[in-house]
Amino acid sequence: MTTAPPTHSHLSGDKRLKVLDAAIKRHQYQQDALIEILHKAQELFGFLENDLLLYIAHQLKLPPSRVYGVATFYHLFSLAPQGVHSCVVCTGTACYVKGAPAILADLEKSTHIHAGETTPDGELSLLTARCLGACGIAPAVVFDGEVAGHQTPALVNERVQGWLKPIQNSKLPLM
């Protein structure tokens, strides 16, 4: 008994899916090309939603759990839409010991979001990484792809606050 491909009504007809199919074909449907194919999918769609992961699993004849496991293991993959800006706090051992928890706690308090979330205005995604491999400059934080070392809660917060729009309180009277 063969199984039919999963139906992804909102994906069908999407031109980006044709580009992804071409990439999968270029890799000759090889299962060991999963990371490259996930990168291409994220490049095309912006993030890896569940239906897209299931589609890739079906195309490569892989269990969905394997595709999901790879997508969630690497911090460069995102399962949700990302903000205009990203702030990635390293939580590896050296960064952890040198202050990453305080940086993360301060960011969560000031931005009103938790690690793995995006601000409601879509300006900032706050993320963590298991290790950036920059232990010599711990604690390290990545701002929009640029690694910065020897960070403090104040330095990180100052940089991130520049990206956020002021919160307007609609209950204040207009003057």
Steps between C-alpha positions, in 0.01 A plus 500: 500500500643836401421817680385809319706815539385726780259769388617853560225710345659830594835386354370362171527744215767700684783576259751470784408133528607446138838654579530273805407198287775592255752517787386160629532355151846659461602310815351185341256450791795399719414482869847623596420833328236577764686796654561663161136451406379645831724803442349547154146462637564760771660734247189471282226504765665698781443226758428127515134448578372150581338441159828587330693259724249225421533572129879473517475178703269351236722610209814351661317192634608586854299469820355841595663463843844495337432815297353677805794386714753651260297821462480549876860398577671774299441854624512643147167337417179666611157339537321834534510831310796711605522867581672767295790481748638204691688475826655161578640450850757222530421265788806278465702421811749789478229756420272356766768527768592854394148645510273376220209426741502861624509631141210279400293584809554872447401474132188300580397758757564805281352359177206316663576184299674174582781325315362351180237772458459809284365834616137567399613776263729252320811708563703262720546126537676393820683171461755285677776280363655200674847623407637754253857371526615842618596397854801734512272806482228371732230596557424531130186630331417508129323815379356457149775252413785701656675338800578730791709386795543597863135606521313623807126533557529879459694482171262245349190684617625832361556345158164318493298799622613693193310247287173518690225749433377690804189345650213740464235499766168555325331598828698823529301810400612682187623855554 
